[in-house]
């Protein structure tokens, strides 16, 4: 493996036959309200950051907890949140809007002077999740010369599954609490893998009545984003390590050629596939870095 800090690093690693690894931060709470810490992360090699995760922080609202009255919300970005976006622009760090609320999204678009990335989000028109992007938002990202990277999470790519999985939420929460008990009794943090295993076990027990979406659901979202935002503004955002269940037909990165084959069967050319499979992300990363240290 080789650390990637620039688009050229990625291209050169591919040429040399080694994996290129980028470092990113998922959730702006990690900078602890400190632009100095943001700059330190950049010095250490971080090249993109989602402004929020599923939780809102002190300066940006997330799409994940807007219905929680116990959480303080700001109506988008605070003044400090806008400073974070400006500093990321100055550093050449990609601003990632996956997970943010709609209000935060539009505040970002009003603040940034560099292209914007949605590293793992799908189309809300196809699957009505707040984590997905509206057509208007995708067009705005395209206008910034950014990119929308399509997530593979079943609840983001298939409306039927989203509703079905949500209907089992209380039952799964109870199972999670039981699984967490032994860790809490020992005073230990609960590994995220425990939650993921509960979901896998639950699905295994109910697979007969809960059929996962297939790879075509992912392809539909890629195609939709390409149609709405344009072929220069779509990519793959997989999120392989972010959830417990994958669509049928996608067990790992080894199955990505199936997506290529499905899209080419729809008429996508080799040149267009190069853009979807990484070319667009390389362009966005390069453009963001080219804007660094400018006003």
QUIQUIFEN-V159057 format. One record per residue. SS is DSSP state (A for helix, B for strand, O for the rest). PSI is psi in whole degrees, -180 to 180 (* if undefined). OMEGA is omega in degrees with one decimal (* if undefined). Layout:
# QUIQUIFEN-V159057
ss:SS psi:PSI omega:OMEGA
ss:SS psi:PSI omega:OMEGA
This chain:
# QUIQUIFEN-V159057
ss:O psi:152 omega:-179.4
ss:B psi:136 omega:178.5
ss:B psi:134 omega:177.1
ss:O psi:125 omega:178.5
ss:O psi:-19 omega:-178.1
ss:O psi:164 omega:174.1
ss:A psi:-35 omega:179.7
ss:A psi:-36 omega:177.5
ss:A psi:-40 omega:-178.8
ss:A psi:-46 omega:-179.8
ss:A psi:-43 omega:-178.5
ss:A psi:-37 omega:178.1
ss:A psi:-41 omega:176.7
ss:A psi:-43 omega:178.7
ss:A psi:-37 omega:-176.5
ss:A psi:-2 omega:176.7
ss:O psi:30 omega:177.1
ss:O psi:159 omega:177.4
ss:O psi:138 omega:174.9
ss:B psi:127 omega:-175.7
ss:B psi:126 omega:174.1
ss:O psi:148 omega:174.7
ss:B psi:132 omega:176.8
ss:B psi:167 omega:176.5
ss:B psi:128 omega:176.0
ss:B psi:96 omega:179.7
ss:O psi:111 omega:-176.5
ss:A psi:-11 omega:174.6
ss:A psi:-20 omega:-177.8
ss:A psi:-19 omega:179.4
ss:A psi:-4 omega:173.9
ss:O psi:42 omega:175.6
ss:O psi:37 omega:-173.6
ss:O psi:110 omega:178.8
ss:A psi:-27 omega:176.5
ss:A psi:-38 omega:177.6
ss:A psi:-36 omega:175.0
ss:A psi:-45 omega:179.5
ss:A psi:-37 omega:178.2
ss:A psi:-43 omega:176.7
ss:A psi:-41 omega:178.7
ss:A psi:-42 omega:178.0
ss:A psi:-32 omega:-179.5
ss:A psi:-11 omega:175.0
ss:O psi:0 omega:179.1
ss:B psi:131 omega:-176.0
ss:B psi:0 omega:172.7
ss:B psi:154 omega:179.4
ss:B psi:129 omega:169.3
ss:B psi:131 omega:-175.2
ss:O psi:-33 omega:173.9
ss:O psi:165 omega:164.5
ss:O psi:-146 omega:178.4
ss:O psi:-7 omega:178.7
ss:O psi:140 omega:171.3
ss:O psi:155 omega:175.8
ss:O psi:-168 omega:-173.8
ss:O psi:-8 omega:-175.5
ss:O psi:2 omega:179.3
ss:B psi:140 omega:178.7
ss:O psi:140 omega:175.2
ss:B psi:157 omega:173.2
ss:O psi:-12 omega:-170.7
ss:O psi:-16 omega:-176.7
ss:O psi:22 omega:-177.9
ss:O psi:-26 omega:-179.5
ss:O psi:1 omega:-177.8
ss:O psi:107 omega:-176.7
ss:O psi:-17 omega:-179.7
ss:O psi:-9 omega:-178.7
ss:O psi:135 omega:176.7
ss:O psi:124 omega:177.6
ss:O psi:158 omega:-171.2
ss:O psi:-3 omega:-174.9
ss:O psi:26 omega:-179.5
ss:O psi:-131 omega:176.7
ss:B psi:143 omega:168.6
ss:O psi:178 omega:175.8
ss:A psi:-40 omega:177.8
ss:A psi:-37 omega:177.4
ss:A psi:-40 omega:176.8
ss:A psi:-36 omega:176.3
ss:A psi:-37 omega:178.0
ss:A psi:-46 omega:179.9
ss:A psi:-44 omega:-179.9
ss:A psi:-40 omega:-179.6
ss:A psi:-37 omega:175.6
ss:A psi:-40 omega:174.6
ss:A psi:-45 omega:-177.6
ss:A psi:-38 omega:-178.6
ss:A psi:-22 omega:-173.1
ss:O psi:30 omega:178.2
ss:O psi:129 omega:-176.9
ss:B psi:130 omega:175.3
ss:B psi:119 omega:-174.9
ss:B psi:120 omega:-175.2
ss:O psi:6 omega:172.0
ss:O psi:139 omega:-180.0
ss:O psi:-18 omega:-174.3
ss:B psi:160 omega:175.6
ss:O psi:166 omega:178.6
ss:A psi:-42 omega:-179.4
ss:A psi:-41 omega:177.1
ss:A psi:-42 omega:179.5
ss:A psi:-51 omega:-175.2
ss:A psi:-31 omega:174.2
ss:A psi:-38 omega:176.7
ss:A psi:-47 omega:-176.7
ss:A psi:-29 omega:177.6
ss:A psi:-18 omega:-173.1
ss:A psi:-39 omega:-172.7
ss:O psi:149 omega:169.9
ss:O psi:8 omega:178.4
ss:O psi:161 omega:178.1
ss:O psi:150 omega:-177.3
ss:B psi:144 omega:179.3
ss:B psi:138 omega:164.8
ss:B psi:100 omega:-166.6
ss:O psi:-23 omega:179.7
ss:O psi:76 omega:-179.9
ss:O psi:154 omega:-178.2
ss:O psi:-167 omega:-175.3
ss:B psi:122 omega:-178.9
ss:O psi:-26 omega:179.1
ss:O psi:-27 omega:179.9
ss:O psi:-36 omega:179.6
ss:O psi:117 omega:-168.6
ss:O psi:62 omega:175.4
ss:O psi:141 omega:178.3
ss:O psi:-18 omega:177.9
ss:O psi:-15 omega:-179.7
ss:O psi:167 omega:-175.4
ss:B psi:144 omega:173.8
ss:O psi:165 omega:176.5
ss:A psi:-42 omega:-178.9
ss:A psi:-40 omega:178.6
ss:A psi:-41 omega:178.8
ss:A psi:-39 omega:178.0
ss:A psi:-36 omega:178.2
ss:A psi:-41 omega:176.7
ss:A psi:-41 omega:178.1
ss:A psi:-41 omega:179.0
ss:A psi:-33 omega:177.1
ss:O psi:-3 omega:-173.9
ss:O psi:28 omega:178.8
ss:O psi:-159 omega:-177.5
ss:B psi:149 omega:175.0
ss:B psi:117 omega:-178.2
ss:B psi:119 omega:-170.4
ss:B psi:128 omega:178.8
ss:B psi:151 omega:179.7
ss:O psi:0 omega:-175.4
ss:B psi:126 omega:-176.2
ss:A psi:-39 omega:-178.5
ss:A psi:-11 omega:176.8
ss:A psi:-17 omega:-175.9
ss:A psi:-9 omega:-175.7
ss:O psi:116 omega:-176.3
ss:A psi:-39 omega:178.3
ss:A psi:-48 omega:-179.3
ss:A psi:-40 omega:-179.3
ss:A psi:-48 omega:-178.9
ss:A psi:-42 omega:-178.3
ss:A psi:-46 omega:-178.5
ss:A psi:-38 omega:178.7
ss:A psi:-33 omega:-178.8
ss:A psi:-18 omega:179.4
ss:O psi:9 omega:-171.5
ss:A psi:-45 omega:-177.5
ss:A psi:-40 omega:179.1
ss:A psi:-43 omega:179.3
ss:A psi:-35 omega:177.1
ss:A psi:-40 omega:179.0
ss:A psi:-40 omega:178.5
ss:A psi:-37 omega:178.1
ss:A psi:-44 omega:-180.0
ss:A psi:-41 omega:178.3
ss:A psi:-41 omega:-179.7
ss:A psi:-30 omega:-179.1
ss:A psi:-21 omega:-170.3
ss:A psi:-44 omega:-176.5
ss:A psi:-34 omega:177.8
ss:A psi:-44 omega:-179.1
ss:A psi:-38 omega:178.7
ss:A psi:-32 omega:178.4
ss:O psi:-1 omega:-179.1
ss:O psi:27 omega:-177.7
ss:O psi:150 omega:173.9
ss:O psi:149 omega:-178.7
ss:O psi:118 omega:178.5
ss:O psi:143 omega:177.8
ss:A psi:-27 omega:-179.3
ss:A psi:-26 omega:177.7
ss:A psi:-45 omega:178.2
ss:A psi:-44 omega:-178.2
ss:A psi:-38 omega:-179.7
ss:A psi:-36 omega:176.3
ss:A psi:-44 omega:179.4
ss:A psi:-43 omega:179.7
ss:A psi:-42 omega:179.8
ss:A psi:-40 omega:-179.9
ss:A psi:-45 omega:179.6
ss:A psi:-40 omega:-179.9
ss:A psi:-34 omega:-179.2
ss:A psi:-20 omega:-175.4
ss:A psi:16 omega:-174.7
ss:O psi:-29 omega:-179.1
ss:O psi:-37 omega:-178.5
ss:O psi:-2 omega:-177.4
ss:O psi:82 omega:-177.7
ss:O psi:125 omega:177.8
ss:O psi:151 omega:173.1
ss:O psi:161 omega:179.2
ss:B psi:-178 omega:-178.2
ss:A psi:-26 omega:179.8
ss:A psi:-29 omega:179.1
ss:A psi:-40 omega:176.8
ss:A psi:-44 omega:-179.2
ss:A psi:-39 omega:177.6
ss:A psi:-43 omega:-179.2
ss:A psi:-41 omega:177.7
ss:A psi:-46 omega:-179.8
ss:A psi:-40 omega:-178.9
ss:A psi:-46 omega:178.9
ss:A psi:-41 omega:178.7
ss:A psi:-38 omega:-179.6
ss:A psi:-39 omega:-175.0
ss:A psi:-49 omega:-176.2
ss:A psi:-26 omega:-177.8
ss:O psi:152 omega:-175.1
ss:A psi:-21 omega:179.9
ss:A psi:2 omega:-171.5
ss:A psi:30 omega:-179.4
ss:B psi:147 omega:178.0
ss:B psi:-171 omega:179.7
ss:B psi:127 omega:-179.6
ss:B psi:12 omega:-179.2
ss:B psi:-69 omega:-174.5
ss:O psi:39 omega:-174.8
ss:A psi:-40 omega:-175.5
ss:A psi:9 omega:-173.9
ss:A psi:-9 omega:-176.5
ss:O psi:168 omega:-169.1
ss:O psi:-29 omega:-174.7
ss:O psi:140 omega:178.4
ss:B psi:156 omega:174.6
ss:O psi:151 omega:177.2
ss:B psi:132 omega:178.9
ss:O psi:-9 omega:177.7
ss:O psi:94 omega:179.9
ss:O psi:-25 omega:-177.5
ss:O psi:-177 omega:177.6
ss:A psi:-21 omega:178.5
ss:A psi:-19 omega:-179.3
ss:A psi:2 omega:-179.6
ss:A psi:-33 omega:176.6
ss:A psi:-23 omega:176.2
ss:A psi:-36 omega:177.7
ss:A psi:-43 omega:177.1
ss:A psi:-47 omega:-178.9
ss:A psi:-41 omega:-178.6
ss:A psi:-40 omega:179.6
ss:A psi:-39 omega:178.4
ss:A psi:-30 omega:175.1
ss:A psi:-22 omega:177.1
ss:O psi:-3 omega:176.6
ss:O psi:1 omega:177.7
ss:O psi:139 omega:-177.8
ss:O psi:168 omega:177.8
ss:A psi:-39 omega:179.9
ss:A psi:-41 omega:177.5
ss:A psi:-37 omega:179.1
ss:A psi:-35 omega:177.7
ss:A psi:-36 omega:177.8
ss:A psi:-47 omega:-178.1
ss:A psi:-39 omega:-174.0
ss:A psi:12 omega:175.5
ss:A psi:-26 omega:-177.2
ss:A psi:-41 omega:-179.2
ss:A psi:-40 omega:178.5
ss:A psi:-41 omega:177.9
ss:A psi:-41 omega:179.4
ss:A psi:-45 omega:-179.4
ss:A psi:-47 omega:-179.7
ss:A psi:-43 omega:178.9
ss:A psi:-40 omega:-179.7
ss:A psi:-40 omega:178.5
ss:A psi:-43 omega:179.8
ss:A psi:-31 omega:177.5
ss:A psi:-27 omega:178.3
ss:O psi:-8 omega:-175.7
ss:O psi:147 omega:177.0
ss:O psi:23 omega:175.2
ss:O psi:163 omega:179.5
ss:O psi:* omega:*
